[in-house]
Amino acid sequence: MMKQTVLPEIEPVSYDQAVAQLGMTSAEADNHRLMIEALIVVARTEAEAATDRVLITQTWQASFDCLSTPLKLARQSVQSVASITYVDVDGATQTLAADQYRLTGWDNSEIIPAYGVTWPTPRGDADCVTVTWVAGYGDDVEDVPAPIRQWILVRLATLFEHREEVVAGTIVSPIKALDSLLSPYKVISV
């Protein structure tokens, strides 16, 4: 099981950038402010899902059944591991000391034992190991690569323009080049 425990404090594109992308005046945008702000979040989460990356710093948590090697993390762009806890054979929750493990890589991040360390054996229960980690390109809009930010703006404009699930009487063709903005940033599992 994986869940987000701390949301990003900002979005990778601002409300003003979204309004400019939509070609609206400030007065027009004010009538749609809540929708525009919601669509920024939707477009960001779509970009994160498409790339398997976290864009702006946020915290995630995942549960595992054992302390196997390696512990593979989803949602990449991992900055650091905040904690690893496990339930020991006596049923007590323990925290694995930071010097007992090491984080590998920015892409396809895994947690492995530190050199010469053998991890303890946790209780055999489901989800008895919990890993909490911080991920994202950073805390500022400029930390997110410009092509990803541009993809978010175009996606937001598309979602705003086509607010219904079905468009009747119109031939719609997706812009093939749009997905190429995300391609270099997609995590490829090894």
BELSUL-V956856 format. One record per backbone hydrogen bond with DSSP energy under -1.0 kcal/mol. CO is the residue of the C=O (numbers start at 1). NH is the residue of the N-H. Records with the same first field share a line. If there is no record, write none. Layout:
BEGIN
CO=NH ; NH
END
This chain:
BEGIN
1=63
3=61
6=59
14=18
15=19
16=20
17=21
18=22
19=24
25=29
26=30
29=32
32=36
33=37
34=38
35=39
36=40
37=41
38=42
39=43
40=44
41=45
42=46
43=47
44=48
45=49
46=50
47=51
48=52 ; 53
51=187
52=76
55=137
58=135
59=5 ; 6
60=133
61=3
62=131
64=129
66=68
71=111
76=54
77=136
80=134
83=132
84=96
85=130
86=94
87=123
88=91
92=88
94=86
97=100
100=114
102=112
104=110
106=77
109=73
110=104
111=71
112=102
114=117
128=87
129=64
130=85
131=62
132=82 ; 83
133=60
134=79 ; 80
135=58
138=57
140=143
141=144
145=149
146=150
147=151
148=152
149=153
150=154
151=155
152=156
153=157
154=158
155=159
156=160
157=161
158=162
175=178
178=181
179=183
182=185
183=186
END
